């Protein structure tokens, strides 16, 4: 695989507000409808809301016509499915008593997002019971991808839930059997990451022969090798080594720009503590947006892109299974991405005073980081 994929698309770049979810789910629903042999979905949050049930309905119809479905579903995401928004999982497995107590204790630390609806878990039960559907339950994962007929790979940062229609995210569609083959090889650990490839995959994975965490070392290497610029659009921050690497890059003259949520859905205090530390220690540019940043994106020197499911948090860097894609020197993708970034920055005022980053609660920030280190799920 020496050339870029025959089709590599940044989904949602043409949306007026650069929201990726509409184009992403339109494509996913179309591909589910025409899949001939197989569909594989690896998902963190799959909520029983409008889009969650639309996707489930389409997958069930595909199973009914004989398509083999594999769903890989994280159980740790039950925390967010049952505390946030409508508090409903599509796959409603019962929780142990201790976990229910923990969820109840954690709930007050989350923003109030509750929405009432009439959705049920009926479709989830139908999927689990269908003879053409296999559901693998996993834990400490955060990966998100779709595979259609071992031809089309769609991956990035979007969960299956309605609120992404109001979030900033990035999703890529790679329509190339050679890319899918490479993805499979990397996922099975059969070949190492090759930095010389124009497109490759990085993963954190828990394997029988030991855990492999590739994303943090490559993230640190990219930051350390940056010569001119680093653009960061990231939902959650907090890994100390990554924070130190950004500070070091800025101090040696690299232009470091952050697009940052004015209020994140979780971990807001830790986010602000981290970005204030960076902003105080080095000359960086920070823009605050009213739109929730759920993106996981770094662009280095306007020629290397790292995006996918991994945040720059302790959970993603040190604990969780993740999937990222790294792309070098792809002019069309870089141009599309730069256009999105320009629009998002234009709509997001820059930080002009350190006081704008000081309204976090130090104790809660410390507890949020401790929770990631000691008890991620």
C-alpha positions in Angstrom: 0.0 0.0 0.0 2.1 2.9 -1.3 -0.5 5.4 -2.4 -3.5 7.1 -0.7 -6.8 5.3 -0.7 -8.9 5.5 -3.9 -11.5 7.3 -1.8 -10.8 9.1 1.5 -13.5 11.5 2.5 -13.8 13.9 5.4 -17.5 13.7 6.3 -19.5 16.8 7.1 -17.0 19.3 5.7 -19.7 20.9 3.5 -22.1 21.3 6.4 -22.7 25.1 7.0 -21.7 24.6 10.7 -19.2 21.9 9.9 -21.1 19.4 11.9 -20.1 15.9 10.9 -23.0 13.8 12.2 -25.6 14.4 9.5 -23.3 13.3 6.6 -21.9 10.5 8.7 -25.2 8.9 9.6 -26.7 9.4 6.1 -23.7 7.4 4.7 -23.9 4.8 7.4 -27.7 4.2 6.9 -27.2 4.1 3.1 -24.4 1.5 3.4 -26.3 -0.6 5.9 -29.2 -0.7 3.4 -26.9 -1.9 0.5 -24.5 -4.2 2.4 -24.4 -7.6 0.8 -22.4 -9.9 3.1 -21.1 -8.3 6.3 -21.4 -5.4 8.6 -19.1 -4.9 11.6 -19.8 -2.1 14.1 -17.4 -1.4 17.0 -19.1 1.2 19.3 -18.6 2.9 22.6 -21.9 4.7 23.3 -25.0 3.3 21.5 -27.9 5.1 23.0 -31.6 4.2 22.6 -32.6 7.6 21.1 -33.8 8.6 17.6 -30.6 7.9 15.7 -29.7 4.9 17.9 -33.0 3.3 16.9 -32.7 4.3 13.3 -29.3 2.6 13.0 -30.6 -0.4 15.0 -33.7 -0.7 12.7 -31.5 -0.6 9.6 -29.1 -3.2 11.0 -32.0 -5.5 11.9 -33.3 -5.2 8.4 -29.9 -6.1 7.0 -29.7 -9.2 9.3 -33.2 -10.2 8.1 -32.0 -10.3 4.5 -29.0 -12.5 5.4 -26.2 -10.0 6.1 -23.8 -11.2 8.8 -23.6 -8.6 11.5 -20.9 -8.3 14.2 -21.4 -5.7 16.9 -18.6 -5.1 19.4 -20.0 -3.1 22.3 -18.3 -1.5 25.2 -19.9 -2.1 28.6 -18.1 0.7 30.3 -20.1 3.2 28.2 -23.2 2.2 30.2 -22.0 4.9 32.6 -22.7 7.6 30.1 -25.7 6.0 28.5 -27.5 5.8 31.8 -26.4 9.1 33.4 -26.6 11.5 30.5 -29.4 12.6 28.1 -32.3 10.2 28.1 -30.5 7.7 30.3 -31.2 4.7 28.0 -28.9 2.2 26.5 -29.9 0.4 23.3 -28.5 -2.8 24.8 -30.0 -2.7 28.3 -28.0 -5.2 30.3 -28.7 -5.2 34.0 -26.1 -3.5 36.2 -24.7 -5.1 39.4 -25.8 -3.4 42.6 -22.4 -1.9 43.4 -22.2 -0.3 39.9 -25.7 1.2 40.3 -24.6 2.8 43.6 -21.4 4.1 41.9 -23.4 5.6 39.1 -25.8 7.3 41.5 -22.8 8.8 43.4 -21.2 10.1 40.2 -24.4 11.5 38.6 -24.2 14.9 40.5 -20.8 15.6 39.0 -22.2 15.5 35.5 -24.0 18.5 33.8 -27.7 18.3 33.8 -28.6 17.0 30.3 -31.7 14.9 30.9 -34.3 14.7 28.1 -37.5 12.7 28.3 -38.5 10.5 25.4 -40.5 7.3 24.8 -37.7 5.1 23.4 -37.2 1.6 24.7 -34.6 -1.1 24.5 -36.8 -3.4 22.3 -34.6 -3.2 19.2 -31.5 -4.0 21.3 -33.0 -7.2 22.5 -34.1 -8.1 19.0 -30.6 -7.6 17.7 -29.0 -9.7 20.4 -31.5 -12.5 19.7 -31.1 -12.5 15.9 -29.4 -15.5 14.4 -27.4 -13.4 12.0 -26.1 -11.0 14.7 -23.1 -11.6 17.0 -22.6 -9.3 19.9 -19.2 -9.2 21.6 -19.1 -7.4 24.9 -15.8 -5.6 25.7 -14.6 -3.3 28.4 -12.1 -0.4 28.7 -12.5 0.4 25.0 -13.4 3.7 23.3 -13.1 2.6 19.6 -15.6 3.6 17.0 -15.7 2.2 13.5 -18.0 0.6 10.8 -16.9 -1.9 8.2 -19.1 -2.8 5.2 -18.3 -5.9 3.1 -14.6 -5.5 4.0 -14.6 -2.6 1.5 -15.6 0.6 3.3 -14.2 1.7 6.6 -15.8 4.6 8.5 -14.1 5.8 11.6 -13.6 8.8 13.9 -15.1 10.2 17.0 -18.9 9.9 16.7 -20.9 7.7 19.0 -24.4 6.5 18.0 -26.5 9.1 19.8 -28.5 12.2 18.9 -26.4 14.8 20.7 -23.6 14.5 18.1 -25.8 16.4 15.7 -24.8 19.5 17.8 -21.1 18.6 18.4 -17.9 19.2 16.6 -16.5 15.8 15.5 -14.3 14.3 12.7 -15.2 11.2 10.7 -13.4 9.7 7.7 -14.7 7.3 5.1 -12.1 5.1 3.4 -13.5 3.2 0.5 -10.6 0.9 -0.4 -10.2 -2.9 0.2 -6.4 -2.5 0.5 -6.9 0.0 3.4 -9.4 -2.4 5.1 -6.9 -5.3 4.7 -4.2 -3.1 6.3 -6.6 -2.2 9.1 -7.3 -5.9 9.7 -3.6 -6.7 9.8 -2.9 -3.9 12.3 -5.9 -4.8 14.4 -4.6 -8.4 14.8 -1.1 -7.2 15.6 0.3 -9.0 12.5 2.3 -6.0 11.2 3.9 -3.0 13.0 3.0 0.6 12.4 4.9 1.9 9.3 5.5 5.7 9.5 6.5 5.7 5.8 2.9 4.8 4.7 0.7 7.7 3.6 -2.1 6.1 5.7 -1.8 3.8 8.6 -3.5 2.9 11.9 -2.6 3.2 15.5 -4.3 1.3 18.3 -4.3 0.7 22.0 -5.4 -2.9 22.5 -5.6 -5.4 25.3 -4.3 -8.7 23.8 -3.9 -12.1 25.3 -0.1 -11.7 25.1 -0.2 -8.3 26.7 -1.5 -4.8 26.2 -0.2 -2.7 23.4 -0.5 1.1 23.6 0.8 2.8 20.4 -1.1 6.1 20.3 0.6 8.0 23.2 4.2 7.3 22.0 3.3 8.4 18.4 1.4 11.5 19.7 4.5 12.5 21.7 6.8 11.9 18.8 4.6 14.0 16.5 4.5 16.9 19.0 8.3 16.7 19.5 9.0 16.6 15.7 6.7 19.5 14.9 8.7 22.4 13.3 6.1 25.1 12.5 2.6 24.4 13.8 0.4 22.1 15.8 -3.4 22.4 15.7 -5.3 20.7 18.5 -9.0 20.1 18.6 -9.7 17.7 21.5 -12.6 16.8 23.7 -10.7 15.8 26.8 -7.2 16.6 28.1 -5.1 15.7 31.1 -2.3 13.3 30.3 0.7 15.0 32.0 3.4 13.9 29.5 1.3 15.2 26.6 0.7 18.5 28.4 4.5 18.9 29.0 5.2 18.1 25.3 2.8 20.9 24.1 4.5 23.3 26.5 8.0 22.3 25.2 6.9 22.7 21.6 5.5 26.2 22.1 8.7 27.2 24.0 10.9 26.2 21.0 8.8 28.4 18.7 6.2 26.1 17.3 2.8 27.8 16.8 0.4 25.8 19.0 -3.4 26.4 18.6 -6.1 24.9 20.7 -9.8 24.9 19.9 -11.4 24.2 23.2 -15.0 23.6 24.5 -16.3 26.5 26.7 -18.1 23.8 28.6 -17.4 20.1 28.0 -20.0 17.5 28.8 -17.7 15.8 31.3 -14.3 16.5 32.8 -14.7 20.2 32.4 -12.6 21.1 35.5 -9.7 18.9 34.4 -9.9 20.3 30.9 -9.6 23.9 32.2 -6.9 23.0 34.6 -4.8 21.5 31.8 -5.3 24.2 29.3 -4.6 26.9 31.9 -1.3 25.1 32.7 -0.3 25.1 29.1 -1.4 28.7 28.5 0.4 30.0 31.6 3.7 28.1 30.8 4.0 29.0 27.1 2.8 31.2 24.4 -0.1 29.3 22.8 -3.3 30.3 21.1 -6.6 29.2 22.7 -10.1 29.6 21.2 -13.2 28.9 23.2 -16.3 27.6 21.4 -19.9 27.3 22.6 -20.2 24.1 20.6 -19.1 21.0 22.4 -15.8 19.7 21.1 -16.0 16.0 20.7 -13.2 15.9 18.1 -10.0 14.1 18.6 -7.6 15.8 16.1 -4.1 17.0 15.8 -2.6 18.4 12.6 1.2 18.8 12.5 2.9 21.3 10.2 -0.1 21.3 7.9 0.9 17.9 6.5 0.3 15.2 9.1 -3.1 14.4 10.5 -3.8 12.2 13.6 -7.5 11.6 14.3 -9.8 8.9 15.5 -11.2 7.9 18.9 -8.3 8.8 21.3 -8.5 11.9 23.5 -5.4 13.4 25.2 -6.7 12.2 28.6 -5.2 9.7 30.9 -8.1 7.3 30.1 -7.3 7.3 26.3 -3.6 7.5 26.5 -3.0 5.0 29.3 -6.1 2.8 29.9 -8.5 2.4 27.0 -8.5 0.6 23.8 -8.6 3.2 21.0 -8.3 3.5 17.2 -6.6 6.4 15.5 -5.6 6.9 11.9 -2.5 8.8 10.8 -2.3 10.4 7.4 0.6 12.2 5.7 0.7 14.6 2.8 -2.8 14.2 1.4 -3.4 17.6 -0.2 -7.2 17.2 -0.8 -7.8 16.1 2.8 -5.6 18.8 4.2 -7.4 21.5 2.2 -10.8 20.2 3.4 -9.6 20.0 7.0 -8.1 23.5 6.9 -11.4 24.9 5.6 -13.3 23.3 8.5 -10.7 24.5 11.0 -10.9 28.1 9.6 -14.7 28.2 10.0 -14.6 26.7 13.5 -11.9 29.2 14.7 -13.8 32.1 13.1 -16.8 31.2 15.2 -14.8 30.8 18.4 -13.4 33.8 20.2 -9.7 33.7 21.3 -8.7 33.8 24.9 -7.5 37.2 25.7 -6.9 36.9 29.5 -5.8 34.0 31.7 -8.8 34.8 33.8 -11.0 33.2 31.1 -9.3 29.8 32.0 -9.3 30.1 35.8 -12.9 29.2 36.7 -12.3 25.5 37.5 -12.6 23.7 40.8 -9.1 22.3 41.7 -10.4 19.5 43.9 -12.9 18.3 41.3 -10.2 18.5 38.6 -8.0 16.3 40.7 -10.8 13.8 41.4 -11.6 13.7 37.7 -8.0 12.7 36.9 -7.8 10.3 39.7 -11.0 8.6 38.5 -9.4 8.1 35.1 -6.2 6.7 36.5 -7.8 4.4 39.1 -11.3 3.5 38.0 -12.0 4.4 34.4 -15.3 2.5 34.2 
